[in-house]
Amino acid sequence: MGRNILMKFFYLLFCWLLQIMVVNAATIKVGKQFAFKSIKKAVASAKSGDTILVSSGHYKEGNIIIAQKIHLIGIDYPILDGEKKFEIISVKASGVTVEGFRLVRAGASDMEDYAAIKVYDCNYVNIINNKVDDTHFGIYIQYGNKCTINNNSE
């Protein structure tokens, strides 16, 4: 009987913590019609657990570095253009999702392995439903574990 009470306590504590996390998560919208016009600025202002929704359009922002657990979601396949100079998205946090983008013209380097999306030493990263074109490396997982790469195409 004491074990049941302890299990109920931990279950209620878990539910309470989950509610706090959900309540604190925000949705940030990026596009011409929104306050954020830049994906980089939206990523910089995001908190762990937030979702960033990127409207369709053509974005040339250099290397977008994701250093906290966020969900970066493209609406109608916005184009992220590396201009043949940059790695387009660098994931440097576990638990990140990148979904619904068209990534084009990632840079190339003799010293670095640039990619359209590169994951650096992270776990549980989800890269889903993206289209990659004109890149040397499309999706590159460097020392990642338990990452999901699903339904991406060239």
Backbone as a printed PyTorch tensor [residue, N CA C, xyz], in Angstrom:
tensor([[[  0.8210,  -1.1930,   0.0000],
         [  0.0000,   0.0000,   0.0000],
         [  0.8600,   1.2500,   0.0000]],

        [[  1.9490,   1.2760,   0.7410],
         [  2.8430,   2.4280,   0.7590],
         [  3.4690,   2.6840,  -0.5920]],

        [[  3.7420,   1.5880,  -1.3220],
         [  4.3400,   1.7250,  -2.6590],
         [  3.3570,   2.3880,  -3.6200]],

        [[  2.0780,   2.0670,  -3.5360],
         [  1.0590,   2.6740,  -4.3970],
         [  0.9630,   4.1750,  -4.1680]],

        [[  1.0320,   4.5830,  -2.9230],
         [  0.9790,   6.0120,  -2.5990],
         [  2.1900,   6.7240,  -3.1740]],

        [[  3.3520,   6.1150,  -3.0480],
         [  4.5770,   6.6990,  -3.5950],
         [  4.4910,   6.8010,  -5.1220]],

        [[  3.9840,   5.7860,  -5.7830],
         [  3.8380,   5.8020,  -7.2410],
         [  2.8620,   6.8950,  -7.6710]],

        [[  1.7540,   7.0500,  -6.9370],
         [  0.7850,   8.1090,  -7.2550],
         [  1.4180,   9.4780,  -7.0800]],

        [[  2.2190,   9.6420,  -6.0410],
         [  2.9050,  10.9150,  -5.7990],
         [  3.8170,  11.2600,  -6.9740]],

        [[  4.6420,  10.2800,  -7.4050],
         [  5.5600,  10.5310,  -8.5180],
         [  4.8030,  10.7890,  -9.8220]],

        [[  3.7080,  10.1040, -10.0160],
         [  2.8910,  10.3340, -11.2070],
         [  2.3270,  11.7530, -11.2060]],

        [[  1.7870,  12.1940, -10.1020],
         [  1.2480,  13.5510, -10.0050],
         [  2.3460,  14.5990, -10.1610]],

        [[  3.5150,  14.3380,  -9.5900],
         [  4.6500,  15.2520,  -9.7430],
         [  5.0600,  15.3460, -11.2120]],

        [[  5.1230,  14.2070, -11.8910],
         [  5.4670,  14.1860, -13.3140],
         [  4.4470,  14.9890, -14.1210]],

        [[  3.1590,  14.7740, -13.8800],
         [  2.1070,  15.5100, -14.6080],
         [  2.2140,  17.0090, -14.3600]],

        [[  2.4820,  17.4070, -13.1420],
         [  2.6220,  18.8210, -12.8080],
         [  3.8120,  19.4400, -13.5420]],

        [[  4.9560,  18.7440, -13.5400],
         [  6.1340,  19.2500, -14.2490],
         [  5.8890,  19.3300, -15.7490]],

        [[  5.1820,  18.3730, -16.3060],
         [  4.8640,  18.3850, -17.7290],
         [  3.9780,  19.5880, -18.0680]],

        [[  3.0160,  19.8930, -17.2250],
         [  2.1500,  21.0580, -17.4530],
         [  2.9570,  22.3460, -17.4240]],

        [[  3.8990,  22.4600, -16.5190],
         [  4.7340,  23.6590, -16.4380],
         [  5.5230,  23.8270, -17.7270]],

        [[  6.0880,  22.7370, -18.2330],
         [  6.8760,  22.8120, -19.4590],
         [  6.0050,  23.2210, -20.6420]],

        [[  4.7980,  22.6770, -20.7490],
         [  3.9120,  22.9930, -21.8600],
         [  3.4230,  24.4270, -21.7730]],

        [[  3.0920,  24.8900, -20.5910],
         [  2.5930,  26.2450, -20.4090],
         [  3.6660,  27.2670, -20.7700]],

        [[  4.9250,  26.9690, -20.4750],
         [  5.9940,  27.9180, -20.7260],
         [  6.4900,  27.9140, -22.1680]],

        [[  6.1550,  26.8980, -22.9520],
         [  6.6050,  26.8450, -24.3430],
         [  5.8320,  27.8620, -25.1750]],

        [[  6.5510,  28.5360, -26.0680],
         [  5.9460,  29.5540, -26.9260],
         [  6.0390,  29.1220, -28.3770]],

        [[  5.1870,  29.7260, -29.2000],
         [  5.2710,  29.5550, -30.6440],
         [  5.6710,  30.8950, -31.2360]],

        [[  6.7660,  30.8950, -31.9610],
         [  7.3020,  32.1070, -32.5840],
         [  7.1190,  31.9740, -34.0820]],

        [[  6.5410,  32.9840, -34.7120],
         [  6.3000,  32.9410, -36.1590],
         [  7.2840,  33.8460, -36.8800]],

        [[  7.8100,  33.3330, -38.0010],
         [  8.7870,  34.0660, -38.8090],
         [  8.2250,  34.2310, -40.2120]],

        [[  8.3370,  35.4460, -40.7520],
         [  7.8920,  35.7160, -42.1160],
         [  7.6990,  37.2040, -42.3220]],

        [[  7.4380,  37.5890, -43.5490],
         [  7.2760,  39.0120, -43.8920],
         [  6.1680,  39.6800, -43.0870]],

        [[  5.1190,  38.9300, -42.7700],
         [  3.9570,  39.4990, -42.0910],
         [  4.0420,  39.4360, -40.5580]],

        [[  5.1460,  38.9060, -40.0240],
         [  5.2630,  38.7350, -38.5810],
         [  6.3510,  39.6320, -38.0020]],

        [[  6.3790,  39.7480, -36.6910],
         [  7.3850,  40.5710, -36.0190],
         [  8.8010,  40.0840, -36.3200]],

        [[  8.9790,  38.7610, -36.3870],
         [ 10.2920,  38.2140, -36.7270],
         [ 10.3640,  37.9890, -38.2320]],

        [[ 11.2830,  38.6760, -38.8760],
         [ 11.5390,  38.4900, -40.3140],
         [ 12.7080,  37.5320, -40.5260]],

        [[ 13.5320,  37.3470, -39.5150],
         [ 14.7590,  36.5660, -39.5870],
         [ 14.6450,  35.3020, -38.7430]],

        [[ 15.0320,  34.1800, -39.3280],
         [ 15.0500,  32.9180, -38.5860],
         [ 16.1020,  32.9830, -37.4850]],

        [[ 17.2700,  33.5430, -37.8050],
         [ 18.3460,  33.6440, -36.8050],
         [ 17.8960,  34.4250, -35.5740]],

        [[ 17.1920,  35.5230, -35.7830],
         [ 16.7240,  36.3240, -34.6450],
         [ 15.6750,  35.5690, -33.8400]],

        [[ 14.8180,  34.8290, -34.5150],
         [ 13.8110,  34.0230, -33.8120],
         [ 14.4870,  32.9310, -32.9860]],

        [[ 15.4770,  32.2670, -33.5710],
         [ 16.2040,  31.2170, -32.8470],
         [ 16.9250,  31.8110, -31.6360]],

        [[ 17.5260,  32.9840, -31.8060],
         [ 18.2420,  33.6320, -30.6990],
         [ 17.3040,  34.0120, -29.5550]],

        [[ 16.0580,  34.3360, -29.8630],
         [ 15.1260,  34.7430, -28.8050],
         [ 14.3400,  33.5700, -28.2220]],

        [[ 14.4160,  32.4120, -28.8560],
         [ 13.6420,  31.2530, -28.3960],
         [ 14.2130,  30.6880, -27.1070]],

        [[ 13.3300,  30.1120, -26.3340],
         [ 13.6920,  29.3880, -25.1160],
         [ 13.5550,  27.8910, -25.3820]],

        [[ 14.1850,  27.0940, -24.5670],
         [ 14.0990,  25.6460, -24.7050],
         [ 12.6360,  25.1980, -24.6790]],

        [[ 12.2580,  24.3800, -25.6470],
         [ 10.8870,  23.8840, -25.7420],
         [ 10.0080,  24.6690, -26.6910]],

        [[ 10.4570,  25.8410, -27.1400],
         [  9.6590,  26.6680, -28.0450],
         [  9.5860,  26.0550, -29.4380]],

        [[  8.5730,  26.4700, -30.1800],
         [  8.4060,  26.0950, -31.5740],
         [  8.5220,  27.3500, -32.4220]],

        [[  9.3140,  27.2670, -33.4800],
         [  9.4500,  28.3700, -34.4260],
         [  8.8280,  27.9210, -35.7350]],

        [[  7.8020,  28.6460, -36.1750],
         [  7.1260,  28.3600, -37.4350],
         [  7.6200,  29.3590, -38.4730]],

        [[  8.2000,  28.8520, -39.5580],
         [  8.7710,  29.7150, -40.5940],
         [  7.8740,  29.6710, -41.8240]],

        [[  7.3550,  30.8430, -42.2190],
         [  6.4960,  30.9400, -43.3990],
         [  7.3020,  30.7380, -44.6660]],

        [[  6.6030,  30.3830, -45.7420],
         [  7.2850,  30.1890, -47.0170],
         [  7.9780,  31.4880, -47.4310]],

        [[  9.0490,  31.3320, -48.1790],
         [  9.8530,  32.4600, -48.6370],
         [ 11.2640,  31.9750, -48.8990]],

        [[ 12.1290,  32.9000, -49.2510],
         [ 13.5290,  32.5940, -49.5570],
         [ 14.3910,  33.2930, -48.5230]],

        [[ 15.0790,  32.5280, -47.6960],
         [ 15.8630,  33.0730, -46.5830],
         [ 17.3500,  32.8410, -46.8370]],

        [[ 18.1310,  33.9240, -46.8140],
         [ 19.5900,  33.8630, -46.9320],
         [ 20.1560,  34.4310, -45.6390]],

        [[ 20.4490,  33.5570, -44.6850],
         [ 20.8510,  34.0150, -43.3600],
         [ 22.1840,  33.4540, -42.9050]],

        [[ 22.9490,  32.8680, -43.8040],
         [ 24.2150,  32.2670, -43.3920],
         [ 23.9510,  30.9970, -42.6120]],

        [[ 24.7570,  30.7850, -41.5880],
         [ 24.6430,  29.5800, -40.7700],
         [ 23.7070,  29.8390, -39.5940]],

        [[ 22.6220,  29.0840, -39.5220],
         [ 21.6700,  29.1790, -38.4130],
         [ 22.1050,  28.1510, -37.3730]],

        [[ 22.5380,  28.6260, -36.2100],
         [ 23.0250,  27.7420, -35.1490],
         [ 21.9270,  27.5530, -34.1120]],

        [[ 21.5500,  26.3080, -33.9010],
         [ 20.5190,  25.9840, -32.9120],
         [ 21.2190,  25.3980, -31.6960]],

        [[ 21.2040,  26.1470, -30.5980],
         [ 21.9420,  25.7560, -29.3930],
         [ 21.0250,  25.4590, -28.2050]],

        [[ 19.7150,  25.3610, -28.4390],
         [ 18.7830,  24.9780, -27.3880],
         [ 17.7070,  24.0900, -28.0040]],

        [[ 17.0380,  23.3250, -27.1710],
         [ 16.0190,  22.3860, -27.6400],
         [ 14.8130,  23.1650, -28.1510]],

        [[ 14.6960,  23.2430, -29.4810],
         [ 13.5440,  23.9070, -30.0970],
         [ 13.0250,  23.0340, -31.2390]],

        [[ 11.8690,  23.4050, -31.7340],
         [ 11.2770,  22.7710, -32.9000],
         [ 11.2400,  23.8320, -33.9940]],

        [[ 12.0010,  23.6430, -35.0620],
         [ 12.0590,  24.5760, -36.1820],
         [ 11.2580,  23.9470, -37.3160]],

        [[ 10.1040,  24.5420, -37.6130],
         [  9.1520,  23.9520, -38.5390],
         [  8.9020,  24.9090, -39.7050]],

        [[  9.0740,  24.4100, -40.9170],
         [  8.7860,  25.1940, -42.1120],
         [  7.3600,  24.9610, -42.5810]],

        [[  6.7080,  26.0440, -43.0110],
         [  5.3560,  25.9780, -43.5580],
         [  5.4710,  26.1640, -45.0750]],

        [[  5.0130,  25.2030, -45.8480],
         [  5.0850,  25.2310, -47.3190],
         [  6.5210,  25.3140, -47.8290]],

        [[  7.4150,  24.6110, -47.1870],
         [  8.8200,  24.4500, -47.5980],
         [  9.5430,  25.7730, -47.8870]],

        [[  9.7420,  26.5940, -46.8730],
         [ 10.5680,  27.7870, -47.0890],
         [ 11.9760,  27.3750, -47.5190]],

        [[ 12.6030,  28.1990, -48.3430],
         [ 13.9380,  27.9080, -48.8720],
         [ 14.9800,  28.5500, -47.9690]],

        [[ 15.9190,  27.7370, -47.4880],
         [ 17.0710,  28.2360, -46.7440],
         [ 18.2680,  28.0960, -47.6750]],

        [[ 18.8540,  29.2210, -48.0510],
         [ 19.8920,  29.2750, -49.0730],
         [ 21.2540,  29.5340, -48.4370]],

        [[ 22.1830,  28.5760, -48.5910],
         [ 23.5330,  28.7230, -48.0520],
         [ 24.4580,  29.5280, -48.9480]],

        [[ 23.9710,  29.9380, -50.1140],
         [ 24.7160,  30.7930, -51.0490],
         [ 26.0850,  30.2190, -51.4300]],

        [[ 26.2390,  28.8920, -51.3240],
         [ 27.5160,  28.2150, -51.6100],
         [ 28.6460,  28.6720, -50.6850]],

        [[ 28.2820,  29.2780, -49.5230],
         [ 29.2860,  29.7860, -48.5800],
         [ 29.1700,  29.1810, -47.1890]],

        [[ 27.9790,  28.7810, -46.7990],
         [ 27.7200,  28.4780, -45.3960],
         [ 27.1460,  27.0770, -45.1900]],

        [[ 27.3920,  26.5280, -44.0020],
         [ 26.5770,  25.4240, -43.5130],
         [ 25.2350,  26.0660, -43.2070]],

        [[ 24.1370,  25.4370, -43.5640],
         [ 22.8530,  26.1320, -43.4520],
         [ 22.2870,  26.0570, -42.0360]],

        [[ 22.1820,  24.8520, -41.4750],
         [ 21.7000,  24.6920, -40.0970],
         [ 22.7080,  23.8480, -39.3260]],

        [[ 23.1710,  24.3680, -38.1950],
         [ 24.0600,  23.6270, -37.2840],
         [ 23.2980,  23.3540, -35.9980]],

        [[ 23.0750,  22.0820, -35.7090],
         [ 22.3440,  21.6960, -34.4990],
         [ 23.3680,  21.3500, -33.4210]],

        [[ 23.3310,  22.1180, -32.3190],
         [ 24.2830,  21.9260, -31.2340],
         [ 23.5820,  21.7120, -29.8980]],

        [[ 22.3480,  21.1710, -29.9620],
         [ 21.5760,  20.8590, -28.7500],
         [ 20.7760,  19.5920, -28.9990]],

        [[ 20.6100,  18.7980, -27.9740],
         [ 19.8040,  17.5820, -28.0760],
         [ 18.3210,  17.9200, -28.0640]],

        [[ 17.5260,  17.0430, -28.6650],
         [ 16.0750,  17.1980, -28.6360],
         [ 15.5180,  18.1720, -29.6540]],

        [[ 16.3040,  18.5750, -30.6340],
         [ 15.8740,  19.5420, -31.6470],
         [ 15.1160,  18.8250, -32.7520]],

        [[ 14.1220,  19.5100, -33.3310],
         [ 13.4300,  19.0390, -34.5220],
         [ 13.6000,  20.0710, -35.6240]],

        [[ 13.9650,  19.6130, -36.8250],
         [ 14.0130,  20.4520, -38.0280],
         [ 13.1180,  19.7700, -39.0520]],

        [[ 12.0600,  20.4680, -39.4660],
         [ 11.0640,  19.8250, -40.3190],
         [ 10.4980,  20.8090, -41.3410]],

        [[ 10.3910,  20.3370, -42.5890],
         [  9.6220,  21.0530, -43.6000],
         [ 10.3500,  22.1580, -44.3380]],

        [[ 11.6460,  22.0210, -44.5860],
         [ 12.4130,  23.0580, -45.2830],
         [ 12.9560,  22.5450, -46.6030]],

        [[ 13.2370,  23.4770, -47.4920],
         [ 14.0270,  23.1890, -48.6930],
         [ 15.3650,  23.8770, -48.4790]],

        [[ 16.4300,  23.0840, -48.3920],
         [ 17.7750,  23.5880, -48.1000],
         [ 18.6020,  23.4950, -49.3710]],

        [[ 19.1140,  24.6350, -49.8290],
         [ 19.8300,  24.6730, -51.1020],
         [ 21.1770,  25.3630, -50.9640]],

        [[ 22.1100,  24.9560, -51.8110],
         [ 23.3970,  25.6050, -52.0090],
         [ 24.2140,  25.7780, -50.7290]],

        [[ 24.3860,  24.6790, -49.9720],
         [ 25.2710,  24.7260, -48.7950],
         [ 26.7020,  24.9130, -49.2770]],

        [[ 27.5290,  25.5150, -48.4400],
         [ 28.9240,  25.7550, -48.7880],
         [ 29.7340,  24.4740, -48.7930]],

        [[ 30.9450,  24.5910, -49.2940],
         [ 31.8950,  23.4810, -49.2870],
         [ 33.2230,  24.0190, -48.7660]],

        [[ 33.9770,  23.1610, -48.1020],
         [ 35.2450,  23.5850, -47.5190],
         [ 36.2040,  22.4050, -47.4960]],

        [[ 37.4860,  22.7000, -47.6500],
         [ 38.4990,  21.6590, -47.5170],
         [ 38.7870,  21.3480, -46.0510]],

        [[ 38.4940,  22.2770, -45.1610],
         [ 38.8130,  22.1210, -43.7440],
         [ 37.6200,  21.6720, -42.8970]],

        [[ 36.4190,  22.0190, -43.2970],
         [ 35.2010,  21.6980, -42.5450],
         [ 34.2770,  20.8700, -43.4210]],

        [[ 33.4860,  20.0050, -42.8180],
         [ 32.4830,  19.2390, -43.5540],
         [ 31.1440,  19.9590, -43.4630]],

        [[ 30.9760,  21.0150, -44.2630],
         [ 29.7160,  21.7460, -44.2700],
         [ 28.5980,  20.8550, -44.7920]],

        [[ 27.4140,  21.0660, -44.2710],
         [ 26.2380,  20.3120, -44.7060],
         [ 25.0310,  21.2330, -44.7200]],

        [[ 23.9760,  20.7760, -45.3670],
         [ 22.7230,  21.5290, -45.2930],
         [ 22.2460,  21.5500, -43.8360]],

        [[ 22.2690,  20.3750, -43.1920],
         [ 21.9680,  20.2630, -41.7600],
         [ 23.0550,  19.3920, -41.1440]],

        [[ 23.7590,  19.9250, -40.1500],
         [ 24.7800,  19.1470, -39.4620],
         [ 24.4670,  19.1110, -37.9670]],

        [[ 24.5030,  17.9150, -37.4180],
         [ 24.2460,  17.6980, -35.9900],
         [ 25.5820,  17.4180, -35.3180]],

        [[ 25.9170,  18.2180, -34.2970],
         [ 27.1880,  18.1150, -33.5840],
         [ 26.9770,  17.4900, -32.2020]],

        [[ 27.4030,  16.2540, -32.0130],
         [ 27.4380,  15.6170, -30.6930],
         [ 26.1280,  15.7490, -29.9180]],

        [[ 25.0080,  15.5180, -30.5580],
         [ 23.7010,  15.6730, -29.9090],
         [ 22.8990,  14.3820, -30.0290]],

        [[ 21.9150,  14.2650, -29.1610],
         [ 21.0520,  13.0900, -29.1380],
         [ 19.6010,  13.4960, -29.3960]],

        [[ 18.8240,  12.5280, -29.8620],
         [ 17.3790,  12.6920, -30.0340],
         [ 17.0180,  13.8790, -30.9330]],

        [[ 17.7680,  14.0800, -31.9850],
         [ 17.4690,  15.1300, -32.9650],
         [ 16.5990,  14.5050, -34.0520]],

        [[ 15.5460,  15.2150, -34.4490],
         [ 14.6210,  14.7450, -35.4790],
         [ 14.7390,  15.6320, -36.7100]],

        [[ 15.0920,  15.0380, -37.8340],
         [ 15.1880,  15.7650, -39.0980],
         [ 14.2020,  15.0890, -40.0450]],

        [[ 13.1050,  15.7950, -40.3150],
         [ 11.9470,  15.1670, -40.9470],
         [ 11.4210,  16.0320, -42.0990]],

        [[ 11.0590,  15.3770, -43.2030],
         [ 10.3360,  16.0190, -44.3140],
         [ 11.0350,  17.2500, -44.8840]],

        [[ 12.3250,  17.1580, -45.0910],
         [ 13.0770,  18.2580, -45.7000],
         [ 13.4930,  17.8700, -47.1060]],

        [[ 13.7270,  18.8800, -47.9430],
         [ 14.2240,  18.6740, -49.2970],
         [ 15.5880,  19.3430, -49.3890]],

        [[ 16.5860,  18.5750, -49.8370],
         [ 17.9630,  19.0700, -49.8920],
         [ 18.4000,  19.0840, -51.3530]],

        [[ 19.0000,  20.2110, -51.7870],
         [ 19.4040,  20.3230, -53.1780],
         [ 20.7120,  21.1100, -53.2890]],

        [[ 21.5910,  20.6610, -54.1740],
         [ 22.8440,  21.3480, -54.4950],
         [ 23.7200,  21.5410, -53.2540]],

        [[ 24.0000,  20.4370, -52.5580],
         [ 24.8780,  20.4610, -51.3920],
         [ 25.8780,  19.3120, -51.4920]],

        [[ 27.0500,  19.4860, -50.9140],
         [ 28.0330,  18.3990, -50.8790],
         [ 27.5820,  17.3360, -49.8810]],

        [[ 27.2880,  17.7590, -48.6590],
         [ 26.6860,  16.8840, -47.6540],
         [ 25.2780,  17.3990, -47.3810]],

        [[ 24.3020,  16.5270, -47.4660],
         [ 22.9280,  16.9320, -47.1930],
         [ 22.6630,  17.0020, -45.6980]],

        [[ 22.6310,  15.8410, -45.0570],
         [ 22.3980,  15.7380, -43.6170],
         [ 23.5640,  14.9530, -43.0360]],

        [[ 24.2210,  15.5440, -42.0540],
         [ 25.4470,  14.9530, -41.4990],
         [ 25.2800,  14.8780, -39.9870]],

        [[ 25.3040,  13.6670, -39.4410],
         [ 25.2240,  13.4640, -38.0010],
         [ 26.6350,  13.1520, -37.5100]],

        [[ 27.2060,  14.0640, -36.7390],
         [ 28.5570,  13.8830, -36.1960],
         [ 28.4590,  13.4910, -34.7320]],

        [[ 28.7220,  12.2450, -34.4290],
         [ 28.6890,  11.7030, -33.0690],
         [ 27.3210,  11.8460, -32.4010]],

        [[ 26.2590,  11.7900, -33.1630],
         [ 24.9210,  11.8470, -32.5900],
         [ 24.4120,  10.4570, -32.2620]],

        [[ 23.4960,  10.3850, -31.3120],
         [ 22.8650,   9.1300, -30.9160],
         [ 21.3600,   9.2810, -30.9300]],

        [[ 20.7020,   8.2060, -31.3340],
         [ 19.2370,   8.1390, -31.2940],
         [ 18.5850,   9.2950, -32.0510]],

        [[ 19.1790,   9.6680, -33.1830],
         [ 18.6230,  10.7130, -34.0370],
         [ 17.7100,  10.0630, -35.0730]],

        [[ 16.6690,  10.7750, -35.4760],
         [ 15.7380,  10.2860, -36.4710],
         [ 15.8610,  11.1310, -37.7320]],

        [[ 16.1360,  10.4690, -38.8380],
         [ 16.1720,  11.1320, -40.1410],
         [ 15.1350,  10.4070, -40.9730]],

        [[ 14.0330,  11.1070, -41.2870],
         [ 12.8930,  10.4300, -41.9140],
         [ 12.2690,  11.2890, -42.9900]],

        [[ 12.0040,  10.6640, -44.1350],
         [ 11.2510,  11.2730, -45.2290],
         [ 11.8960,  12.5590, -45.7590]],

        [[ 13.2090,  12.5900, -45.8390],
         [ 13.9240,  13.7040, -46.4570],
         [ 14.2610,  13.2820, -47.8790]],

        [[ 14.4010,  14.2590, -48.7800],
         [ 14.6670,  13.8980, -50.1740],
         [ 15.6570,  14.8850, -50.7970]],

        [[ 16.2190,  14.4440, -51.9290],
         [ 17.1200,  15.3000, -52.6990],
         [ 16.3940,  15.8100, -53.9030]]])
